[in-house]
Amino acid sequence: MLNGERYLTDDETSKALKVSRRTLQEYRNNGVIPYYVLGGKILYRESDLEALLQRCYHPATKSAE
């Protein structure tokens, strides 16, 4: 944690989002997901991941009966 913000590694992020590390690389290359590079290590800010999930959220349009 830094300034109250949690940062996740590539491995932690891929597990949390249930995507491969290669998919994360594609997200970085295509500007889908913001990231930091520190000493050759890629880090993702947890709040950025939450914002990404909120932007990509599509609510159900049909009620389950």
Backbone torsions as a table, in degrees:
resi	resn	phi	psi	omega
1	MET	NA	142.9	177.6
2	LEU	-141.8	121.8	-176.6
3	ASN	54.0	38.7	178.5
4	GLY	76.7	5.0	-177.8
5	GLU	-108.2	134.6	178.8
6	ARG	-95.1	137.2	178.3
7	TYR	-116.6	136.4	-177.8
8	LEU	-110.7	146.8	175.7
9	THR	-77.6	172.6	177.0
10	ASP	-57.6	-45.4	-178.7
11	ASP	-65.0	-46.5	179.1
12	GLU	-61.7	-40.4	-178.8
13	THR	-68.0	-42.8	179.9
14	SER	-63.5	-37.5	178.1
15	LYS	-69.8	-41.3	-178.7
16	ALA	-64.9	-40.3	-178.7
17	LEU	-89.0	-7.5	-178.5
18	LYS	57.4	47.5	174.1
19	VAL	-130.8	161.8	179.4
20	SER	-75.6	162.5	177.2
21	ARG	-66.5	-29.4	175.8
22	ARG	-65.1	-39.7	177.2
23	THR	-64.0	-40.8	176.2
24	LEU	-59.5	-40.0	177.9
25	GLN	-61.8	-41.9	177.1
26	GLU	-63.0	-41.6	176.9
27	TYR	-59.2	-42.9	178.0
28	ARG	-64.5	-47.5	-177.9
29	ASN	-60.8	-35.0	-177.1
30	ASN	-93.2	3.2	177.6
31	GLY	73.0	20.9	-179.2
32	VAL	-76.0	-36.4	-173.1
33	ILE	-129.5	128.0	178.2
34	PRO	-75.9	151.9	-177.7
35	TYR	-154.6	166.2	176.2
36	TYR	-122.0	148.3	172.8
37	VAL	-117.7	120.2	-178.5
38	LEU	-130.5	110.9	-179.8
39	GLY	60.0	35.4	179.9
40	GLY	82.0	-2.4	179.2
41	LYS	-101.9	136.3	-179.2
42	ILE	-93.9	131.1	-179.8
43	LEU	-127.1	146.7	179.0
44	TYR	-121.9	132.8	177.9
45	ARG	-78.5	129.7	-176.1
46	GLU	-57.1	-40.1	-179.7
47	SER	-65.5	-31.4	176.0
48	ASP	-66.8	-38.5	178.4
49	LEU	-66.6	-41.8	177.9
50	GLU	-62.6	-40.8	178.4
51	ALA	-64.3	-40.2	177.5
52	LEU	-60.6	-45.6	179.5
53	LEU	-63.5	-38.8	178.0
54	GLN	-64.7	-41.4	179.4
55	ARG	-64.9	-33.4	-175.5
56	CYS	-91.0	0.0	-177.1
57	TYR	-72.5	131.7	176.1
58	HIS	-124.0	110.0	-179.1
59	PRO	-68.0	155.8	177.6
60	ALA	-65.8	138.9	-179.2
61	THR	-100.7	-12.3	-178.5
62	LYS	-119.1	134.3	179.0
63	SER	-80.3	142.8	178.4
64	ALA	-85.0	122.0	-179.1
65	GLU	-119.8	NA	NA
